[in-house]
Amino acid sequence: MKAERKCVVLMVAFVFLFVSSVAFGAEKVIKLSHLNPQQPFEVATAAMSAVFKNIVESESGGALKVEIYPAGQLGNERETMEQVQLGVVQSYIASAGGIAIFYPLYSILDIPFALPNYEVAWKVFDGPFGQYLAKDIEENTGYKVLGFGESGGFFQITNSKRPIKSVADMKGLKIRTMTIPTHEELMRLYGAAPTPVAWAEVYTALQTGVVDGQHNPIPIILTGRLYEVQKYITITNHLYSPYCWVMNKDFYNSLSETEREIVDRAAREANVSGRGLNRIIEASDKGLPTLIKAGMEVNVLSPESLEEFRRIGREGMMEFIEKRFKDEGVELAEKYLKAIEEAED
């Protein structure tokens, strides 16, 4: 059944490509897909795609057209990434789980409590380390990386069973994760039972008790309306897991130098808009106050409990990276941690 569904998705995607080529002739069309609803005042990827479309179309004088396909319209993450490989879809804003399927080392960015704040995170992913990572992804996967966008900010933990005030409270909880080895291992380190579930199925899984909880940034919790099926939220800020914005490399190289400059600049500005939107949501009544109003109980960890989460997560994860990803993983982890240290200076 999975093979049949994959074939159907690819056939539909090829139809999209054919229709566009007929309808627009020589006009260059960028099909841009992302997982979330196209609500640019509420969702970062929607804001990013809207800003990207506006800049690309206006600055290219109409030579480039951007078509946005939100909410996973063209398939799940693996399917859409494969469509980008084939050139059927030109661009995709992939979650960490989506890019990790094709570039497993992306998981290493999820060292818990590695990033202290947003300023440092942006310096790291917009700076030399981000450039190194983009180049390594391109060399190992063939994707052109346009940048690293913000999924929603720092991760918090929610569940429907009990308040989480210490690591001990995590024991036995079934926690939904993306299919990322480091995310799964982190929940094991905390005594929980990691349960990978596709984003499209998370709400139902929480509603029916397939899983007890999950971890995501506040804007994503709001977008998915997870507050309707979760009672408790604990502010941990344990992960910062950026999106990886990819483009078909052959398509990118087929653009003129001026068009490539427009695309690159548009992606950079779009990433800034997504980050800004997330900060507004978190800092306003649209963020945590909305969750409280919806009935969620907010728990803030004591300094002692926060240190316990940090110590167990950091020590265990570094051991896991060495065991799972060997020397290559340790090397990337060291580059990442060094970049964070330099960004803090």
HUZI-V317711 format. One record per pair of residues at least 24 apart in sequence whose C-alpha atoms are under 8 Angstrom apart, sorted by the first residue. I is the first residue (numbers start at 1). J is the second residue. D is the distance in Angstrom with one decimal. If there is no record, write none. Layout:
# HUZI-V317711
i & j & d
I & J & D
I & J & D
This chain:
# HUZI-V317711
i & j & d
6 & 79 & 6.9
9 & 74 & 6.9
9 & 75 & 6.4
9 & 79 & 7.5
10 & 79 & 7.9
10 & 83 & 7.1
13 & 74 & 6.9
13 & 83 & 7.5
13 & 88 & 6.1
13 & 89 & 7.4
14 & 88 & 6.0
16 & 88 & 7.9
17 & 88 & 6.0
17 & 89 & 7.8
27 & 62 & 8.0
27 & 63 & 5.7
27 & 64 & 6.3
27 & 65 & 7.2
28 & 63 & 6.3
28 & 64 & 5.0
28 & 65 & 6.2
29 & 64 & 5.9
29 & 65 & 4.8
29 & 66 & 5.8
29 & 67 & 7.2
30 & 64 & 7.2
30 & 65 & 6.0
30 & 66 & 4.7
30 & 67 & 6.1
30 & 89 & 7.5
30 & 90 & 5.4
30 & 91 & 6.9
31 & 66 & 5.9
31 & 67 & 4.8
31 & 68 & 6.1
31 & 69 & 7.1
31 & 89 & 5.3
31 & 90 & 5.2
31 & 91 & 6.1
32 & 66 & 6.8
32 & 67 & 6.0
32 & 68 & 4.9
32 & 69 & 6.0
32 & 89 & 7.0
32 & 90 & 6.4
32 & 91 & 4.7
32 & 92 & 5.5
32 & 93 & 7.8
33 & 68 & 5.9
33 & 69 & 4.6
33 & 70 & 5.6
33 & 72 & 7.1
33 & 73 & 7.8
33 & 74 & 7.5
33 & 80 & 7.8
33 & 89 & 7.7
33 & 91 & 6.4
33 & 92 & 4.8
33 & 93 & 6.6
34 & 69 & 6.6
34 & 70 & 5.0
34 & 71 & 6.2
34 & 72 & 6.1
34 & 92 & 5.9
34 & 93 & 5.3
34 & 94 & 6.9
35 & 70 & 5.8
35 & 71 & 4.4
35 & 72 & 4.6
35 & 77 & 7.9
35 & 93 & 7.9
35 & 94 & 7.9
36 & 70 & 5.7
36 & 71 & 4.3
36 & 72 & 7.0
36 & 223 & 8.0
37 & 70 & 5.6
37 & 71 & 4.9
38 & 70 & 5.7
38 & 71 & 7.3
41 & 277 & 7.2
42 & 219 & 7.9
42 & 223 & 7.4
42 & 277 & 7.4
42 & 281 & 7.7
43 & 219 & 7.3
43 & 220 & 7.9
43 & 223 & 6.8
43 & 274 & 7.8
43 & 277 & 7.6
43 & 278 & 7.8
44 & 150 & 7.3
44 & 151 & 7.0
44 & 152 & 6.9
44 & 273 & 7.6
44 & 274 & 4.3
44 & 275 & 7.0
44 & 277 & 6.3
44 & 278 & 6.5
45 & 93 & 7.3
45 & 151 & 7.6
45 & 274 & 6.5
46 & 70 & 7.6
47 & 270 & 7.2
47 & 273 & 6.5
47 & 274 & 5.7
47 & 277 & 7.7
48 & 267 & 7.7
48 & 270 & 4.4
48 & 271 & 5.9
48 & 273 & 6.2
48 & 274 & 5.4
49 & 270 & 6.9
50 & 270 & 7.9
51 & 266 & 7.3
51 & 269 & 7.5
51 & 270 & 5.3
51 & 273 & 7.5
52 & 263 & 7.9
52 & 266 & 5.0
52 & 267 & 5.9
52 & 269 & 7.6
52 & 270 & 5.5
55 & 262 & 7.6
55 & 266 & 5.7
56 & 262 & 6.1
56 & 263 & 6.2
56 & 266 & 6.3
59 & 262 & 6.9
60 & 259 & 6.8
60 & 262 & 7.3
84 & 247 & 6.7
84 & 248 & 5.4
85 & 142 & 7.7
85 & 143 & 7.1
85 & 248 & 5.9
86 & 248 & 7.7
87 & 248 & 5.8
87 & 250 & 7.8
87 & 251 & 7.1
89 & 248 & 7.7
90 & 247 & 5.5
90 & 248 & 5.3
90 & 251 & 6.9
91 & 245 & 7.4
91 & 246 & 5.6
91 & 247 & 4.2
91 & 248 & 6.4
92 & 245 & 5.9
92 & 246 & 5.5
92 & 247 & 6.5
93 & 149 & 7.9
93 & 243 & 6.4
93 & 244 & 6.0
93 & 245 & 4.3
93 & 246 & 6.3
94 & 243 & 5.5
94 & 244 & 5.2
94 & 245 & 5.9
94 & 246 & 7.3
95 & 151 & 7.2
95 & 242 & 7.1
95 & 243 & 4.6
95 & 244 & 6.4
96 & 180 & 7.8
96 & 241 & 6.3
96 & 242 & 6.4
96 & 243 & 5.7
96 & 244 & 6.9
97 & 178 & 5.7
97 & 179 & 5.8
97 & 180 & 5.8
99 & 244 & 6.7
100 & 180 & 6.9
102 & 141 & 6.6
103 & 137 & 6.6
103 & 140 & 7.3
103 & 141 & 6.9
105 & 325 & 7.5
105 & 329 & 6.5
105 & 332 & 7.9
107 & 180 & 6.2
107 & 181 & 6.8
107 & 182 & 5.8
107 & 183 & 7.9
108 & 182 & 7.0
108 & 321 & 7.1
108 & 329 & 7.0
108 & 332 & 7.5
108 & 333 & 6.2
109 & 241 & 7.0
109 & 333 & 7.3
109 & 336 & 7.4
110 & 182 & 6.5
110 & 183 & 7.2
110 & 239 & 6.1
110 & 240 & 6.9
110 & 241 & 6.3
111 & 182 & 7.7
111 & 239 & 7.2
111 & 313 & 7.8
111 & 314 & 6.5
111 & 317 & 6.4
111 & 318 & 7.6
112 & 186 & 8.0
112 & 238 & 5.2
112 & 239 & 5.3
112 & 310 & 6.9
112 & 313 & 5.8
112 & 314 & 5.7
112 & 317 & 7.6
113 & 237 & 7.2
113 & 238 & 4.9
113 & 239 & 6.1
113 & 310 & 6.1
113 & 313 & 7.9
113 & 314 & 7.2
114 & 239 & 7.7
114 & 314 & 8.0
114 & 337 & 7.1
114 & 340 & 7.6
115 & 239 & 7.7
115 & 240 & 7.1
115 & 340 & 6.8
118 & 153 & 7.8
120 & 340 & 6.7
120 & 343 & 5.6
120 & 344 & 6.2
121 & 240 & 7.9
121 & 340 & 7.6
123 & 343 & 6.2
124 & 339 & 6.1
124 & 340 & 6.2
124 & 343 & 6.5
129 & 335 & 7.4
129 & 336 & 6.9
129 & 339 & 6.3
142 & 248 & 7.9
142 & 249 & 6.5
143 & 246 & 6.0
143 & 247 & 6.0
143 & 248 & 5.7
143 & 249 & 5.5
144 & 246 & 5.5
144 & 247 & 5.0
144 & 248 & 6.1
144 & 249 & 4.9
144 & 252 & 7.4
145 & 244 & 7.1
145 & 245 & 5.8
145 & 246 & 4.5
145 & 247 & 6.3
146 & 244 & 7.8
146 & 245 & 5.4
146 & 246 & 5.7
146 & 247 & 6.9
146 & 264 & 6.4
146 & 267 & 6.2
146 & 268 & 7.8
147 & 244 & 6.3
147 & 245 & 5.4
147 & 246 & 7.6
147 & 267 & 6.9
147 & 268 & 6.9
147 & 271 & 7.6
148 & 242 & 5.9
148 & 243 & 5.5
148 & 244 & 4.8
148 & 245 & 6.0
148 & 271 & 7.4
149 & 242 & 5.6
149 & 243 & 4.8
149 & 244 & 6.3
149 & 245 & 6.8
149 & 271 & 5.2
149 & 274 & 7.2
149 & 275 & 7.5
150 & 241 & 7.5
150 & 242 & 4.9
150 & 243 & 5.8
150 & 271 & 7.2
150 & 274 & 6.5
150 & 275 & 5.9
151 & 217 & 7.7
151 & 220 & 7.7
151 & 241 & 6.8
151 & 242 & 5.5
151 & 243 & 5.6
152 & 216 & 7.9
152 & 217 & 5.2
152 & 218 & 6.9
152 & 219 & 5.4
152 & 220 & 6.0
152 & 275 & 7.7
152 & 278 & 5.8
153 & 217 & 5.4
153 & 218 & 7.7
153 & 219 & 7.8
153 & 240 & 6.0
153 & 241 & 7.6
153 & 275 & 8.0
153 & 278 & 6.9
154 & 216 & 7.5
154 & 217 & 5.2
154 & 218 & 7.9
154 & 237 & 4.9
154 & 238 & 6.8
154 & 239 & 5.5
154 & 240 & 4.8
154 & 241 & 7.6
155 & 215 & 5.9
155 & 216 & 4.5
155 & 217 & 4.2
155 & 218 & 7.3
155 & 236 & 7.0
155 & 237 & 5.1
155 & 238 & 5.8
155 & 239 & 5.2
155 & 240 & 6.4
156 & 215 & 5.4
156 & 216 & 5.5
156 & 217 & 5.7
156 & 218 & 7.1
156 & 233 & 7.0
156 & 234 & 6.0
156 & 235 & 5.2
156 & 236 & 5.3
156 & 237 & 5.7
156 & 238 & 7.0
157 & 213 & 7.4
157 & 214 & 6.0
157 & 215 & 4.4
157 & 216 & 6.8
157 & 233 & 5.7
157 & 234 & 5.3
157 & 235 & 6.8
157 & 236 & 7.0
158 & 213 & 5.3
158 & 214 & 5.6
158 & 215 & 6.1
158 & 230 & 6.5
158 & 231 & 7.4
158 & 232 & 5.4
158 & 233 & 4.2
158 & 234 & 6.3
159 & 212 & 5.4
159 & 213 & 3.8
159 & 214 & 6.5
159 & 230 & 5.4
159 & 231 & 6.2
159 & 232 & 5.4
159 & 233 & 6.7
160 & 212 & 5.7
160 & 213 & 6.3
160 & 229 & 7.2
160 & 230 & 4.7
160 & 231 & 4.8
160 & 232 & 6.1
161 & 212 & 6.7
161 & 231 & 7.5
161 & 232 & 7.7
162 & 231 & 8.0
162 & 232 & 6.7
163 & 232 & 5.7
163 & 233 & 7.5
163 & 234 & 7.5
163 & 297 & 7.8
163 & 299 & 6.9
164 & 232 & 7.8
164 & 233 & 7.8
164 & 234 & 6.2
164 & 299 & 7.0
165 & 234 & 7.5
165 & 299 & 6.9
165 & 300 & 7.4
165 & 301 & 5.7
165 & 302 & 7.7
165 & 305 & 7.0
166 & 301 & 7.3
166 & 305 & 5.3
166 & 306 & 7.8
166 & 308 & 7.7
166 & 309 & 7.7
167 & 191 & 7.6
167 & 305 & 7.2
167 & 308 & 7.1
167 & 309 & 6.3
173 & 211 & 7.9
173 & 212 & 6.0
173 & 213 & 7.2
174 & 210 & 7.9
174 & 211 & 4.9
174 & 212 & 5.0
174 & 213 & 6.4
175 & 211 & 5.9
175 & 212 & 5.9
175 & 213 & 4.7
175 & 214 & 4.9
175 & 215 & 7.6
176 & 202 & 7.6
176 & 211 & 6.1
176 & 212 & 7.7
176 & 213 & 6.1
176 & 214 & 4.6
176 & 215 & 7.2
177 & 214 & 6.5
177 & 215 & 7.1
182 & 317 & 7.2
182 & 320 & 7.9
182 & 321 & 7.9
185 & 317 & 7.4
185 & 320 & 7.7
186 & 313 & 6.2
186 & 316 & 7.8
186 & 317 & 6.9
189 & 312 & 6.9
189 & 313 & 6.6
189 & 316 & 6.7
190 & 309 & 7.7
190 & 312 & 7.4
190 & 313 & 7.5
203 & 229 & 7.3
206 & 230 & 7.4
218 & 282 & 7.0
218 & 287 & 6.6
218 & 288 & 7.1
219 & 278 & 6.4
219 & 281 & 6.7
219 & 282 & 7.1
219 & 287 & 6.9
222 & 287 & 7.6
222 & 291 & 7.7
227 & 291 & 6.2
227 & 294 & 6.7
227 & 295 & 7.7
227 & 296 & 6.6
228 & 294 & 7.4
230 & 296 & 7.1
231 & 295 & 6.9
231 & 296 & 4.8
231 & 297 & 6.2
232 & 296 & 5.4
232 & 297 & 4.8
232 & 298 & 6.2
232 & 299 & 7.5
233 & 296 & 6.8
233 & 297 & 6.2
233 & 298 & 5.1
233 & 299 & 6.1
234 & 298 & 5.9
234 & 299 & 4.6
234 & 300 & 5.9
234 & 301 & 7.3
235 & 298 & 7.4
235 & 299 & 6.3
235 & 300 & 5.4
235 & 301 & 6.9
236 & 300 & 7.6
236 & 301 & 7.2
236 & 306 & 7.2
238 & 310 & 7.7
